[in-house]
Each structure stands twice: as structure tokens, then as C-alpha cells.
Amino acid sequence: MSITGADDQVPVNPSPVLLVSARRYVSNVLWTWLGVATGIAGGLFVTPYIVRKIGVDHFSMWTLVLSLVEYYWLIDIGLRSAALKLSAEYYALGQQDELDHLVNTGLAYSIAAGAILALLTVFGAPYAGRLFHISDPVFPQLIRMVGVSWAFGLVFNIFGACIEGFQRFDIFGRIWVSTTILRTVAIVLILALGFGVFEMGLALMASQGLVYLLNLYYYRRLAPQSRIDLSLATFSKFKQMSRYGVHTLRVIVSDRLLRQAVPVMIPYYLPLRDLAFYALPMRILDYAMDGVGRVGNVTTPTATELMAKGRREQLVDLSVYANRYSLAIFLPIVIFLLVYGSELYTIWMGSDISSHSAYLLPAFLFGHAMVASQMNSVAVLFGIGRHQAYSRFLLTEAILTVLGMALVLPRYGLLGGAWLANGLMALNRGLIAGLLACRELNMSVGTFAARVYTKPCLVGAAAFLGLMALKHEGLRGQNLREILAAALIMAVPYVAASYFVCVSAEHRALVTRKVRALL
């Protein structure tokens, strides 16, 4: 990252350390995007097939099960984020003994917590059906399968956190891509052979088990000197992890409430089918947000390393450029869905489901665009260990969302709920997150906002006006060919303009050097 703070200045002799750091950062982002692209491709093509094969009711039940078991991560009490942050620090400073104490302390806690979760899942699953008035016998079976899988995942979670902390997202990307492809192919084959949602649960359980084993294998390869010995677990290390994790726990609790409380509340206040109508547009944006979120995953350990080595100016530039580039990447998705969202939705899921669901897209687009522009500010706060205030604001957002949904859903339905959730999201994770980052890094709010937003928004506004004119002139998006043509016509000038307007001169020079080296 640049240490000058000027977007149009190219260092004559950039530091080799800076070049290696920037190249590694970009490489990590590209690997995470490959994993995201695999998930998006599988989701976009397989989701309509799943809905047609198992029906809207079973798809809603599948969504509800995944929402319920996501609460299992609460028992992690924030230790994963502490492991990521501390492993990045120990790895950068070569402190192998501290890394061993960290891993074994986290492992000891996770084994105990995972065993408790597995037992609660096995014996408590039948009561979930009564709570949601679901009499289908496959519902508790799904909860048992998916829940036990998540409980085992808690045990192996520490190894995945360390791989991220070591900034080896190339390995993480390979694991993600390979297991996602295997799971997607398995689900398609299962449904093609006439099986249903129960067998889908088995496929999910098997693929998750493979992820856990691969995390362990690659951790041992990356840290061959490490020792896995529970006698190395210490209470002092647990206290250190907990001090960091307690604030992260608030974030985890808040995130689970924000992500999963609404899907759980919809079947309580509205018909079960409405959950599918709400989940589908949310899934579209979640796929897109995953790309930005993965950039944040890379940003967190990078920020930890920069802070540990005292490179504060680079840290400021990291927060600016990561946010700007993430916004520039996310904006074309927002623009295209604003103009052609309804048409694309109809082609993707059919006119019947589209008429009950596509009208929710503008609300989701507004909230997610604001979050995309500041997600890396949150990642930086976590990386430097200054996320305490953010965790309190996020918990406030979660409480207001849950209470608001109880009032809004019965009166204003899905549309009211979508605008409530996304409005609070934009206020907190968009506006307030940026203000907190500016405070912690001693940045001017006005300068920070100008450097992040001005150039992407100018390019985005031009792309929106051009796409609206294109649709008005006859490219209506009535079939897949017209949709693809419109996307291509927008993408080419948008990418070119973003590259020359949004990307700093220093980073363009890096790209040029890389291309020349490849050629």
C-alpha cells in the first residue's frame, strides 16, 4: 500500500517490502474471490434447481435449519477472532511457543464446547419442530445432522483461523473451491436421482467434514514446528483470548441476530413460504457481499501485521484503498440490479416467485451498498484490536432490528421488514463504522469520505445513466441473451473507467509490472 496518501503519485523506487506486501495482499484477495466466484456460480445455477426439486416449503425448511444452527457459533465466545488476530501477530514475529499455547488453549475449549453442543442437538432437535409448528419428521433429522456437523466444526475452527492469520488465503481458497464444487455436484446428483432434503443434509455434513480435515492438514504443513498437545493449554492464554474475544462475542451475537433472527421470525409472524421469498433476494446480495467480505478477511491480518510493525501510515492507506476498491467492485452489481433486477429475477426463478420476491431488491441493494463501502473499516478495527465501540453499536443495531421486526412484520409484511433491516444496516455498518475507523486512525472524516466515495460514485453514476438509456432504447432484458448483452455493454466501459479513475497510480504501476513479468 502507498505510504504517501496521494492517489496519483508513483514512487520512483518503491520499497521492496511495500511491493511484497501489496503483491501478497492482492494475491490473497484474488484467491478469496476465486472461492467466492465458485460459490456464486453454484448458488445461481443450483438454487432454482433445488427449489424446483424439493419445493418452496422444503426450501424454506432447509433455510430455517441453516439459520438455527448458525447460532451454534455463539459458544465460540469470540475465540476464533482472537486466534486469527494473535496467530497473525505471533507468525509475523516468529513466536512459535506463543502460537503453540494459543492453538492448544483454543483446541481444549473447543473440544469441550463441541461435545456439549452435539449432545444438546441430538436430544433437543424434536422440540424445534413444536416451536415452529413444523410436523415434517425430516425437520429434526436435518437439525441433528447439520447441528452435529457444526459442533465438530467448532473443534477444528482454530486451525482455519490460524491459516487466515498466516495470510495463506491461497490455501484457504483451494479448500473452499474444491469442497464447494464437490458439495454442489453431490447435491445435484442427489436431487437428480430422486432423493430430497434429508440427503442434501448428508452431503452438507460430508463436505464440512472434509473442510475440517483439510484445515488441520494444511495447518501442520504451514507450521511444521507446532505441537498439538493439550497440556500446552493455559488459563492465562485463555484469559488473553477472552479479553479480545469478549468484544468479538458481542459482534458474533449481533451478527447472528441480524442474519438469522429475521428468517426465524418470518415463519412465526407470516406463512412459511414467505421465508423463501425473503431469503432469495437476500441470498443474491449475500453472494455479492461475500466478495467484499473476503477482502475484509484479508484486510484483518494485514492490519494486524502493519500495526505490530508500526506502519501506521500504511494502515491508513489500507483502510482507504480497500474500502474504495470494494465499493467500486460492488457498485456495478447494485446498478445492474436496480435497472434489470426484476427481469433477471424472472429469468432466474420464474415469474411466479419473482412477483412475490423481486420487489424487495431495492431495499437490500441500499443497505448492502452502504456496508460494502465500509466493510474494510470494520476489518481494520478488528485487526488493530479497536473494535470495542463497534461491537456495542452492532449489538444495538441487532436489538433494534429484532424489536422492530416484531412490530413491522405483522403490519407491513416483508417489504417493511426489508427496509427496516437494511436502513439500520446502512446507518450502523455504513456510516458509524466509517466514523469509528476515522477516530481510531486519526483521519479527517471529510478527507476519508472524499478519498473513498468520490471516484467510485462518479463512475457509478455514469454507468447507471448509460444503462438506463440502454434499456430505454430497446434492450429490455426480456431474455437471457438481452440480459447478458446489457451486462457486457455496461461492464467493459465500467471496468476501464474504474481502473483509470479509481485505482491509484501506484497500484496501476504494480499491475503493469506484474503483467510485464507474466508476458
N, C-alpha and C positions, 0 to 999 in steps of 0.2 A: 504494500500500500504506500501511497505517496506520503512523504513527511512534510511536504511543502504546504499542503492545504489549498493549492491552486489547481483548478481543473484543467487549465490549458498550458501547464508548464511541464516540460520534459527534462528530467535531469540529464546533464551531459554524460556523467559517469555514475549511473545508479549503483548503489551499494549491492554487492553480491548477496549479502544477507537479505536485503529487501527483495531482490529478484527471486531468490529461492522461496522466501515466504509467500510472495504473491503467486508464484507458479504453483506452489503446493496448495494454496487456498483455492485457486481456480480449478486445479485438478480434482480436489476433494468435492467441490461444488458440482463439477461435471459428472463425477461418479454417482453422487446422490441423485442428480437429475436423471441419470440413466435408470436408476431404480424407480424413481417416480414415474418416468415415461412408461416403464413396463406395467406398473400398477394402473396408470390411467388407461393405457391401451386395453388391458384385460378388463377393467371395470366398464369402460364404454361399450365394448363389444359383448361382454358376457352378461352384464346386468339385465338387458332386455330379454336375453335367452333364459336367464334364471326366472324372471318374473313370469314369462310365458309358460315355463315348465312346471313351476311349483305353485303359481297363482299369487294374487296380491295378498291374500290372508297369510299364507305361509311365509311370503317375503317379509311381511310386517312382523311376524313372529320371529323370524331369523334376525331382523334388525333389533327387535326388543331384547333378545338374548344377548347379542353382542353389546348392547347398551348396558345391560345389567352387570355383566361380568367385567366391564371396564372399571367398575367401582372397586374391583379387587386390588387395583394398583394403589389404593389408598393405604393399604397396610405396609406399603413400601416406606412410608413416613419420610419421603424425600431423600432416602439414602442413595438412590441411583444418581440423582443430580449431584450429590456430594461426591460420589465416586468418580463421576465424569470430571468434575472440576479439579479434585485433588489428584487424580491419576494424570491429568494433563500437566499439572504442576510438578509432580514427582518425576514424571517421564522426561520433562524438559530439563530438569535439574539433575537427573541421574540418581535419584534417591531410591534405590531398589528396596532397601529394608522397609522404608515407609510404605512403598507400594505393596509389599507383602502383607504388612499389618492391615492396610486398607482393604485388600481383596478378601482376606480371611475373616476379618471382622464383618464385612458385608455379607459374606457367604454364610457365616454362623447364624446371623439374624434371619437371613432369607430362608434357610432350611427350616427353622422353627416356624416362621410365619407361613411358609408354603404348606407345611403339614397341617396347620390349623385350618387354613383356607380349604384344603382338599377335603378334610373331614366335614366342615360346615356345608360345603357344596353337596357332597354325597347325601347327607341326611336332611338338608334343608330345601333341596330342589322341589319336592312336591308342594310346598307351601307357596311358592311363587305363582303357580297356576291359579290358586284360590284368590290371591291378591288382585290379579289382573282379570279374573273371571274367564280364564282360558282353560277349557276342558280337554283340549287335544292332548293325548298321552305322550306325544313326541316332545312336548314343550319341556317337561322336567328332564327328559333324557338329554335334550340339547344342552340344558343348563349344566348338567353333570359333566358332559364331555368337554364343552368349551371351558367351563369353570376349572376343572382339574388341569386342563392344558395351561390355563393362565397361572394356576398355582405353581406348576413346575417352572413356568417362565420366570416367576419371581426368584427362584433359586439361581437360575443362570443369568439373571439380569446384570449382575455385577461384571461379568465378562464382556457383555456387549457395551456397557458403559465405559469400560477401560479401552476397548478398541476405538470408540469415539474419542476418548480423551487422548489417545496416542495420535489422533488425527489421521488414522488409516481408513478413510472413508472409501478408498478403492476396494478394500476387503469387505467393508460393510455393504458397498454397492453390489459386489458379486454375490454375496449371500442373499441380499434382498431380491435381486433379479432372478437368480436360479430358483429360489423357493417360491417366488410369486408365479413364475411360469409353470412350475410343477403343480402348484395348487390350482391354478386356473385350468390347466389341461385336465387334471383329475376331476374337477367339478363338472366340466363339460362332458367328459366321458361318463361320469356317474349319472347325470341327467339324461344323456343320450340313450343309456341302457335302461332307462325307465325307473331309476331309483329317485329318491326325494331328498327332503331337507335333512333327515337323520343322517344319511350317508354323506351329505355335504359337511356335516359336523365332524364326521370321522376324517374326511380329507383335510379339514382345517387343523384338527388335532395332530395329524401326522406331519403336516408341513411345519407347524410350530415346533414340534419336537426336533425336526431336522435343523431348524434355525438355532435352537438352543445348543445342540451338539456342535454345530459349526462355530458358534461363538466361542465355546470352550477350546476347540481345536486351534483356532487362529490366535486366541489369546496366548496359548502356550508357545506358539511359534513366534509371536511378536516379543514375548518376554520369557526367553528360554531359561533365564536365571531365577525366575519366580518360583516360589514354593507354595503349594496348596496344602496347608496344614492348619487345621482349625485351632491348634494350640497357639498359633500366632495371633489369634483374635484377642483384642484387648479392650477393656472397658473405656480406657482413655481415648482410643481411636473412635470408638462408638460415640462418645460424647462429642468429639470434634466433628464427626459426620453429622450428628444430630443437630449441632448448633447451626450448621449451614442448612441442613435439611428441613429444619422446623419451618423456615420461611418458605422453602420449596413445597412443603406439605400443604401450606395454605394455597399455593398455586395449584397443586395437584387436586386438592379438594374442589377448588373453584373451577378448574378445568373440567373435572368430571361432572360437576353440576351443570356447567354451561353446555357441555357436549351431550350428556346423557339424560339430564333431568327432563328436558323438553320431550325427547322421544318417549320417555317413561310416562310423562304427564298426559300426552296426547291420547293414548288409549283410555286413560281414566276419565277425561272430560269429553272426548269425541269418539266416534266409531273407530275401530281398529284399523280399517282401511285408510283412514286419514294419515296414519303414521307413514305409510308408504308414499303418499302424495307429498308429505313434508320432507321425508328423507331423501327422495330422489334429487330435487334441486340442491339440497344441502350436500349430497354426495358429489354432484358435478363440481361445486365450488371447493369441496374438500380435496378433490383430485388436483385442482389447480393450485390451491393453497399449499398442498404438500410440497410442490416445487420450491416455493418461497420458504416454507418451514425447514426444508432440508438445508437451505442456505444458512438459516439460523443455527442449525445443528453444527455446521462447520464454523460459524462465527464464534460460538461459545468457547470451545477450547482454544481457538486462535486468540480471542480476547484475554483468556487466562494466561497464555504464554506471553503476550505483549505486556500485560500488567506485571507478571513475575519478573520480566527482564527490564522493566522501567521504561518501555517505549510508549509513552503516553500520547505523543503527537500522532503516532501511527494508529493508536487506538481510536482517536477522534476521527481520523480519516476512514478507518474501517467502518465505523458506525454510519458515516455519511454515504460512502460509496455502496456499501452493502444494501442500505435502505433504498438508495436511488435506483440501483440496478434491479433490485427485486420489484420495485414499483413499475419500472419500465418493462419488465418481463410479464407482470400480471395485467397491466393495463389493456393490451390487445384482447385478452380474454374477456375482460369487462365490456370493452367497446363492442366486440363482435356479438356477445350475448345480448347486449342492450338492443342491437339492431336486428339480429337474426335469431334471438333466443327462442321465440315461440315456434318458428319454422323448424329450427334444428331439433327442438324438443319433440315435435310431432313426428319427424322422420325417425328419431331415436326410439321413442317409446310408443308411438301411435297416438291418434287424435283423441281417443277416449281418456287416457291417462294424462295427456298433455293439457286437456281442457280443465282438469282438476288440480294441476300442479304447476304449469309453466308460469302462471300469473304471479307466483311467489318469487321468481328470479330477481326482479329489480331490488327487492329488499335485501336479498342475500348478496347481490353484487355491491351494493352500497357499503354494507358492513365489512365484507371481506376485502374490498379495495383499501379501505382505511387501515385495516390490520396489516395488509401486505406492505404498506408503506412504512410501518414502524416495527415489524416483527424482529428485525435485527437489532433495534434498540433494546428490546427485551432480552435478546440473546447476549448482548454486551453486558447488560446489568447482571445477568446470571454469571457470565464469565469472570467479572471482576468482584463478584460476591456482594453486590449492592442492590439486591432485588427485594429487600425487606418491604419498602414502601409499595412497590408494585404488587407484592403478594397481598397486601391489605386492600388495595384498590380492586384487585381481581376478585377477592372474596366478596367485597361489597357489590360488585357487578353481578356475581353469581346469585347472591341473596335477592337482589332487586329483580333479577330475571325470573327466578323461581316464584317469588311472590307476585310479580306482575303477570306471569303466565296463568296463575290460578285465577286472576281477575279477568284477563283478556281472552283466554281460550273459550270459555263458555259464552262470552258476549260477542266477540269479533272473529272467532274462528282462527283458521290457520294464517290468514293474511295479517291479522292483528298481532298474532304471536310472532310471526316472522319479522315484522317491523320493530316490535319491542326488543326482541333479542338482538337484532342487528344494529339498532340505534344505540343501545347500551354498549355493544361491542365497539362501535366506531368511536364513541366518546372516550372509553377507557383505554382499549388496546391500540387505538389510533392516536388520539390527542394526548391523553395523560401519559402514556408510555414515552412519547417523544419528549415531553416536558421533564420527566424524571431522568432520562438519559442526558439531556442538556445540563440539568443540575449536577449530576454526578461527575460529568466530564468537563464542567466549567465552560460550556459552549453557549454562545449567544443564541437564543431561541429563533430570532429572526434570521440570522445568518444560516443556522442549521436548516430551517424550513426552506429557505431560498435554495440552498445547495441540493436538498433532497428533491423538492417538488417541482421547481420551475421548469427545468428542461423536459422531464418526462410528461408533464401536463401539457406543455406546448405541442409536443409531438403527438400526444394522445388526442388533443382537441382537433388537430388537423386530420388525424386518421378517422375520427368519429364523423366529421363533416363530410369527408370523402366517401365513407361507407354509406352514409345516409343518402348522398347524391347518387351513388351507385344503385342502391335499392330503388330510389325514385325513378331512375332512368330505365328500369326494366328487369334488373337482376333480383327477382322477388324472393328467391330461396325456396321455391316450391318443390324442389327435388334435391337429391344429394349432389348431383352434378353442379347445380347452381350454388349450393352452399360451399362446396369445395372451391369453385371458381372465385366466389366472393372472398373467401378466406385467403386464397393465394394472391389476389389482386391487392388486398389490404396488407398482407404480410411482407411482401417484397419491399415496398417503399417504407413501411414502418421500421423494419429491421435496419435498412440502410440509414434512415434518418436517426434512429436511436443510436446506432453505432457512432455516427459522426457528431451528434449533438449531446447525447447523454454520457457516453463513455469518455473518460478523461484522456487527454493526450498521452499521458504516461502509460496508461493501460492499453491504448491503441498501439503504442510503440512495443509493448510487451507482446501483443498479439502478432504484430508484424514480424518480430524476431522469431517467434515460435513458428509461424508459417514458413519463413525462410529456412529455418532449421529442418523442418519436415520435408521441404522441397529439395 
